[in-house]
Amino acid sequence: MPDDQEKTEEPTSKKIEDARKDGNVPKSQDVSSFLTLLVGVFTLIALFNFMQEHLVKLYIYYQSFIGVELTKNIILQISITTLVEIIFVVIPLALFIAITGVIAGLLQFGFVLSTKPLIPDLSKMDPIKGLKNLLSIKKLVETLKTILKVALVFLLAYHYLFDFTKELPSVVYLSIFQQLSWLREKALILGAAMLALFLVLALFDLFFVRYNYFKDLKMSKQEIKDEYKQMEGDPQTKARIKRIQMEMSKKRMMQEIPQADVIITNPTHFAVALRYDKEKEDAPKILAKGMNYLALKIKEIARKNDIQIVENPPLARELYKKCELNETIPQNLYKAVAEVLAFVYKAGKR
């Protein structure tokens, strides 16, 4: 039989929510990389003519300096112009990629706002603990994953780029527009191949990350019990609160007794206070009820307020068992209660 401290249970919703509040969420970097590359490729395709226009403009600008002596001022002018054109080319692409990075995170774990990861943790500066983390199985697996991904990307890129270099001797004789067209074609081929590879890596990494995330959050049976107690409250505290609520309820009930028309008793064990206001209620209403000591207190307050006390043991027991506070009496007791009220009203000449 497994020990209670063995983490064999799935994490509760509260455990997952607490982890999110601490900034601990299942985030796959490969999914973000895939989405970023996907958007980057399509952005390049969409903005290729725009980029081509600026690159051609820059190429023509460079040609205008052929045969011109390069001074410091001219070099500075060329540098500033080059920087401006590159910014115009790069900013749209960088903006789309940055937005994609944010969206990739939202798609994986939703919106999380937590400042805890920003708070300095001195325990992370412990060299012994840091060395243990570096030598852990988790770090070893992450290292092997990184090596494998880099190797696959390098091999794929090498395969395609090596084929592209075979065409370079003939490409150098093409015009600038033909060279850009060739570059666009090869970039699309390489991008499509990379996308296919990154999609496979992203799906694998997403499954791996989420599996490890929920595995790390697993709880022991004792942790689940402790969490339940924490959510429900300590039994002693709950009992104390319930006792206070009952005392407050009794106090309110006692304050209602002076409004009663009659107190029906057992005569010593039960006491029930009734009021009948035909303008407000369809039937007599229970204002207070109690047994033993509480029944004595109800009768004591009734005497102080000159309220009629009627002894009717069967009716007192029925009213106590079947009726709740501030509720009207059931129909099967109408006749018996009506007889009592008629007696009370006659005695009070009402």
C-alpha positions, 0 to 999 in steps of 0.5 A: 500500500503506497505511503500517503506522502507519495505523490500519486494523485492528480493536482487539484484545480486549486493547486494548478491555480496557485501555480499560475499565480506564482507564474508557474505555467506549462510553456513550450518554447518550441511552440513559440518558435514554430509560430514565430517562424510561421508568421515570419515566413508569411510576413516575409512573403507579404512584405517582400516587394516592400523590402525589395523596393528599399533594398533596390533603392539602397543598391542604386544609392551605393552605385551613385558613389562609384568613382567618388572619393570616400571622405568621413562625411560621405561615409557618415552619410552612407551609414545613416542612409543605410541604417534608416533603410534597414530600419524601414525593412526590419521594423515591420517584420520584428513587430509581427514576430514580437506580437506573435510571441505574445500570442503564442504564450496566450494560446498555451496558458492564457493571460497570467499576471504575476510579479513573483518571478521578479522577486529576488530569491536568495535560495537560487544563489546557493551554489550547492543547490545550483550544482544539484539543479545542473546535475539533475535528470531534468537538466540532462533531458533538457540538454539532450533535447536542445542538442537534438533540436540544434543538430536536426536544424543544422542538418536540414539547413546544411542539406538545402544550403549546400544545394543552393550553393551549387547554383551560385556560379550562375546566379552571380551573372543575373541582374539584381531583380533576378537575384532577388527573385532567386533568393525569394524562391530559395527562402520559401523552400528553406522556410517550408522545410524548417516549418515542417521540422519545427511543427514536429518538434513543437508538437513533441515539446508541447506534449513533453512540457505539459506531461512534466508540468502536471507530473511535477504538480502531483500531490500526495493524499495527505496534501489533498486532505490538508488542502481540503481542510484549508478550503473548508476551514479548520473543524474547530474554527467552523464549530466556533463560527457555527456556535456563534451563529446559533447564539445570534439566531437565538438572540434574534429569536428571543427578540421576536417573542414579545410579538407573539400571540400565544406560547404553546407548551408541552408544558416543560419540554417544548415551547413554541411562540406563534403569531397570526397577523392576517394582513401580512400572513396567510397562516400563523407563523413560528416566531420562536421554538425551543426545548428544555432550558430554551423552552423555559426562557421562552415562557419567562419572556412571555410572562414578562410581556403578558403573552398567553401560555397554553399547555397542549403537549401533542400540538407543541411537539408537532409544531416543534418537529415539523415547523421551522423558524419564520415559517407558517404552520402546515395545513394539517395543523390549522384546526388545532392552532385555530382552536388555541388562537380562538381561546386566546382571543376570547380570553383577551376579548379580541 
